Amino acid sequence: MNYLKSTISELKESSPAQTEFYQAVEEVLRSLAPVLEENNYYKKHAIIQRIVEPERQIMFRIPWYDDEGNIQVNKGYRIEFNSALGPYKGGLRFHPSVNASIIKFLGFEQIFKNALTGLPIGGGKGGANFDPKGKSDGEIMRFCQSFMNELYRHIGPNTDVPAGDIGVGAREIGYLFGQYKKLTGRYEGVLTGKGLLWGGSLVRKEATGYGTVYFADHMLTARGENMQGQRCLVSGAGNVAIYAMEKLYQLGAIPIACSDSTGTLYHPQGVDLVAIKQLKEIQRTSLSAYLNIHTDAHFTPVSDYPLNGHAIWQYQADAAFPCATQNEVTTLDAQTLIANGCKLVSEGANMASTQGAVEFFLEAGIAYGPGKAANAGGVATSQLEMAQNASMQKWTFEQVDQQLLQITKDIYQRASDTAKEFGTPGNLVLGANIAAFRRVADAMIEQGVV
């Protein structure tokens, strides 16, 4: 494991104070030990040293006017990490927590996630430390336009194709695309997650949530089970969580809890999805307002639960779907889940579990789908949107959904087969990382030292 220690040490020296990035790299490199130890081929070509360094890092300031006429300034990022398999592909995140470490960890994960899909897309990520919450439509539009004033120089339909992420939905993508079109004079598929009226794809909005549940169903199928009747915890109440809950209901499962930044909602009879969509997609308000509709539900404020655990994971359930953000499942959470009967975890968020939690899941032998495999349905459907844009076609909901189902099945099979190949059946962390790494590394070697 000397390569792991030396690589992390070098990263800490060259890229200081990037904790999340170190964590993502360490998680991948630990899994790669079997393939690196048996074969000197990748070491000879310095693949590890090359793959952990982005091809390009772009940082820029974003000045914009608020509604009072005051100038506000935020910091923007785009990390173009690896293009060995195709144009850079990965979302934009607008959230006050965004910094270089967060964007680099997300971009690094994106390389492997995209490789697992089998589609021709490289890895990248971007965003800004801007909080859309509490901002007017006018403020969000002006911010997006200023953000694109810099970003447009670095993206294109065959170069880098951003999508949405936390804080970047259809509204933000619309403002970004409008400014790109104004600046370049080109109407092209440079962003995904676009509105259906102007180049967007059906199922894109639902894809990450749907895909996470499809992946869970593939894991259960391999164990002779299915989603029917499974009681589920789904963290988050954004796009990924909402459509994960929708697909759970469609497959006969019952989501009994979800959460947002203010706290956790628990409704043992099953979460009312129509009410959640009204509160989060239209009113954009706290989940606590759900109690005005369903008095038999229970809401736990964030402040009422210990810092080293999260209220959403305290309830008895068969399956858990972390769909909020990175490191939201701690070792304590993992222990609580297993003690309460959880037998499946499928990550809708990127790096949703800490390293300690991941190790606990693997030791417990539950069905565990790491984010780079379980939530790849979103980026896969983004590539399907790119394909529709390039061919000037529009596919039906059923066509895209069937392709999404097949892609998630293929991802599961690649990860599962690779885990078996290396003598660790069921370890989809190792299987996903090695399968993705070999695809990217082999492409890098074939393209020379670039």
N, C-alpha and C positions, 0 to 999 in steps of 0.2 A: 504493500500500500504506500510505498515511498512516493510514487507519482502523485497520489492524492494529497499527501502532506506538502510536497513541493509546489504543486499547482495552487493550492489554497494559500500557501505562504506567499507565492509570487503575486497572486491576485490581491492579497491584503496590502502588499507593498505598492503595487501599481494602481490599484483602485481602492483606496482606503475608505473605511466607514460605509461599506455596502453589505450589510449583514444578510439581507434577503438573497442577494446575488450569490454570496458564498454558500448559503444553505442550498440553493438550487443546484449549484455546481457540485457540491459535495454529495448530494443525494444521487445525482446521475453517475458520478465517477465511482462511487461505492458499488453500484450495480454493474459497472463495466469491468470490474476486476477479473471475472472469469474470461472474458473475451480478450483482454489485454495481456493476461498472464499466459494464455495458451498460444498467442500469436504476436510476434515482434513486428509484424507488418505495419500496424498502426503507429507504433512507437517510432519506427524508422522514418515515417512521413510526418512526424511531429503533429499528428492530428489533434491530440489533446490540447497542446499549446495553441493551436490555431483555432479550434472550435470554441474555446472559452473567451476569445477576443472578438468583439463585434467588428464587422467589416467597416462600419461607419457609425459614429456617434454624433448626433446633431443636437445642440442645445441653443435655445434662443429666448429672448424676452418677448413678452406679449403685452403691449400697452393697449388699454381700452377705456372708454368713457362709461361710467355708471350713470344711472338715471338722474343723479343730482349734478351731472356735469363734471364730476371729479375724475381725474385720471387714475386708473388702477393698473398695477403691473404684476404679471404672473410669469412663471418660468415654464417653457415648453421643451419637450423632448421628442426625438424620434431615433430609436436605436435600430439600425439596419444590420441585423446580426449575421445572417448567413443566407446566401443566394445560390448555394450549390444545386438545389433541386428546382429552383424557379424564382419568380419575383418575390421580394419580401412581402410577407402577409402576416398581419396581426393588428389588433385593435388599438384604439386611442382611449385612454382613461382620463377623465376629468374628476379629480378628487383631491382634497387638501393634503392627503398623505403622500401624494406622488412625489418621488425624488429619483435620483439616478439609480439607486439600488433597486427600487421597486420596478422601474422600467427595464433594467438590465435582467433582473430575474425573470420577468415576464417574457422578455425577448428570447432569453436562453431556453426557457421551457417551450416557447413557440416553435423553435427549430425542430424539436423532437415530436411535438404534437402534430405538426404539419407533415413531417416525414411519415408518421404512422398512418395517415389517411391514404397514402399511396398516390396522392395527387401531386401535380407539379408546382409546388409552392414552397418558398423559402420561409425564414423566420424573422420577424421584426416586431416592434412594439413602440408605442408612443403615448403622449398625453401631456397633461399640465396640472400644476397644483392649484387648480381653479375649482371652486365648489359651486355647482349649478343650483344647489338647494337655496331657496329664498331669493333667487335672482329672477327678474322679469324676463319675458321673452325678448324684449329689446336688448337687455344687457347680455343675454346669452348669444343673441345674434351678433352683437358687436364684438364680443369676445371671440366667437368662432371665426368671424371675418378676419380679425387681427391674427389669430392663430394660423389661418390658411395663408395670409400674406407672406409668411415665411415658409411654411411647409410645402407650398405648391412647387417650389424649386427642386424638391427632392423626390417627388412621387410621380407615378404615371402607370398606365394600365399594364405595361410590360416591365416596370421597374420596381415599384413599391405600391401596394394597394391596401391602405388602411381600412379598418372597419370600426365598429363601435365597441365599447367595453363599459365598465362602470361609469355612470355619468354622461355617457354618450349614446343617445338613442336616435330614433328617427328624426326628431326635431333638430338635434345638433348636426347629424349627417346631412340634413337638408341645407342648413346654413353653410356648412363647410363646402358642400358640392356647388352651391350657388356662387360662392366666392371663387372657387377654383375655375369654374366656367367663365366667370367674368374676367379673371386674370389671364387665362390662357386662350380664351376663345374656342375651346374644344369641349365637345360633349362626348365624354368617353367614360368607360368603366373604371374610374380611378379610385372610387370608394365603394365598399359594399355595405349592405344594410340600408340601401336607398329606399325611398318611397315607391310603392307599386306603380304609381302613375309615371315614373320617370326612371325606369331601369332596374327597380328592385325585384327581388325574387320572392315568390311565395315560400313559406316555411322558414325564411331566414330569421324572422322574429322569434319563432318557436324553437329553432334548431338546437341551441345549446341545451336547453331544458329537456326537450324531447330526446336528444341524443344521450344525455346522461341516464335517462330512464331506460332507453333501449339497451345501453351498455349493461345496466344492472340486470335487465331481463336475460341478456346473453349469459351473464355470469350464473344466474339461477338455473337457466336451461341446462347448462353444463353439469349442474348438480342435481338434475332431475326435478327441479321446482319451477315455479313461475311467479309473477307478481300478484296474482289473484288473492285478494284478502289480506295482503301484507299491510301492516300499519306503519306509517312512515313519518319521519321527522325531516323537514326541509328548511334549512336555514336560509335567511334572506327573504325578500319580498319584492325583488326587482324582476327583470325580464327572465333571467335563468330560473329562479325559484318558481315564479308564476307558471311558466310553461312546463316545468318539471311536474308540478302538482296537476296540471291539466292532463298530461300524459299518464300520470299515475292513475288518475280516475278512469281514463280510457282503457287501461289495462286491468282494471278491477281492484287496484290498491286503494288505500285510504290515507291521504295526508292528514295528520292530526295536529301538526304544529308548524309554524313558520316564524320569522323574526325580521326586525329591521333595526336601525341604529338606536331606536328608543327602547326596545325590549322584545320579549318573546310572547307570542300568542299561542295558546293551547286550547284546542276544541276537540275533545275526545270523540265526538260524533262524526268528525270530519270537517275540515276547513271549508267554509262557504267561498268557493272560488270566485263567484260573481261579485260578492262583496269585496273580496281582496282586490280584484281588478278595478272596481269602482274607487276604492280608497287609494290605491297606489298608482294606477295609470291615469286616472281622471282628476281626482281631488288632490293627489300627491300629499297625503297627510299620514299621520302616525297610525300604526296598527292598533293602538289603544282605542281608536274610534270604532273599531269592530264591535266592541262591547255595547255600543248603542244599538246595534242590530241584533246581536246574539248575547243575551245576558247570562247564558249558561257557559260561555267561554271564560278563559282566565288569561290575564295579561300580567307578565312579570317585567317590571322596569329593569333596565340594565343595572341600575344602582343597587338592586336587591339581590345580586348574585356575586359570589367571590370572583376576584380578578383572574384566578388561575383556572377558571372553568366558565362554562356558558350555559345559561338556563335551558336553551333549546334541547340540549343533549341529556337532560335529567329524566325525561319521560320514558316509560317502557314502550318499546317499539321493535319491529322486526328489521327495519332498514333505516339508514340515515343518508341524507343527501345534502352535504355541505355545499351551499350555492351562494355564499356571501362573499368571502374574501380569503386572502392567504392566512395560514396559521390559525384558523378559527377553531380547529379541533386540537386541544392540548392532550398531553398524556393522561391527565385527570379525566378529561372528557372521554377519551377512548376507553379508559377503565370503567367509567360510569355506563357508557353505551353497552359494553359487553356484559356487565353485571345485570343490566336491565333487559337482556335477551336479544340485543341487536346481532344479526348474523350477516349483514351486508352493509357496506359503505361504498357509495359511488359519488365521486367528487365532481360537482358542477363548477366549483371555483378552482382556480389555479393554485397548486401547492396548498390546498386547504388544510392539511394536517401537518403538525410539527413532526420532526424526525422521530421523536419519542413515541408519538401516537402511531405513526406508520409501523414502527417496529413492533408495537403492541398488537396491532391488527394482524400483522403477518404471523406473529407467534401464536395468536389465538386461532389462526386458521380460518378466519371468516372470509367471505368473498369481498375483496377490497379492490376497487377500481381507482387507480391514481388519476389525478386531473388530466394529465397529458394524454391519457387514453380515453377516459370516461367523458370528458367534455369537448372532445375534438369535433363533435357534430356541428358546432357553430362555425368553425373555420372551414370545415368541409363544405357546408352549404354556401359559405361566402365564395368558395371557388366555383361552385355550381352557378352562382350569380355572375361571376366573371365569365364563365363559359357562355351563359345566355347573352350577356352583353356583347361578347366578341362575335357571336353568330347572329345577333339581332333577332333572337327568338325569346319566347316566354313560355315556360313549361307550366303544366298544371300543378296544383297542390299535391295531388296523388303521385305524379311523376317525381317530384322533388323529395317527397316524404319516403317513397320507396327507395330512392337512391341513398337517402340518409340512413335508413334502416340497414341497407346492405353495407354501407361504408362502416357503420359502427360494428356490424358483425365481423367484417374483415379485420378491423382494428383489434377486436377481441381475439380473433383467431391468430393473428400475427403475434400478439403478446403471449397468448397461451402456448402456442407451438414453440416459441423461443424459450419460454420458461422451462418447458419439458426438455428441450434440447440441452439445456445447461443443468439438468438434474434438479430443478426446483419447481415442480408442477404446482400451479396455482399462484405462484409469486408473480403477479402481473406487473409489479414495480420493476423487477429485474427484466422480465420479458419485454415490456414496453420500451425500457431504456436501451436495451441491447438491439432490439429490432430496429428502432429508429436510428440509433447511432450508426449501425452498419450501413444503412441506406445513405445517410448523409456523408459519412466518412469515405465510403467507396466512390461516391460522386466527386468529392473534393480531390481525392487522389487522381482520378481520371482527368480532372481539369487542370492539373499541374499545381505548382506552388504559387497560388494567387491569394 
